[in-house]
Amino acid sequence: NPPNSLEMISLKWMDSSGMKGCYSKQEKRGQAVIKESRKEAVGISLCRLDQELDFILSQQKELEDLLTPLEESVKEQSGTIYLQHADEERERTYKLAENIDAQLKRMAQDLKDITEHLNTSRGPADTSDPLQQICKILNAHMDSLQWIDQNSAVLQRKVEEVTKVCESRRKEQERSFRITFD
């Protein structure tokens, strides 16, 4: 920028009057004061920024402290829900096995009663008699039902063993969940 005529005149006047040196010193002092005040403003801004960062960090820590128990609660509930579902399924299977076993026992007893009644109501066995043939068939059915009853008892014991194993595994999982999240 070329200096305008007023600036030229003031510079010549200051130069001629020896004021240029004073003006230059004052200008340098003013610039130093401006620089110093800028440094102070930057320092104050940095201090305020540090305080705000500390505040944000404390809020983040507080939020983490609040979220940790909630996360653990959700994990426990999801594990519990899974275990409850498995327990319910196991209980349904067990009740179904008990129900089938009871039905088979009733059927076996009914057939046994019928066979005994037929055997006592008839005298000596006549193999050509249709009623006697029905008795033989019912006796064979009775034997089959007794075999089924025995095997259902074996199956019942196996279901109980599996239930015990599942229960111990469930307890083991609960312990491992607690150990993991405690």
PyMOL commands that set and color helices and strands:
alter all, ss='L'
color gray80, all
select helices_A, chain A and resi 5-17+19-121+130-181
alter helices_A, ss='H'
color red, helices_A
deselect
rebuild
show_as cartoon
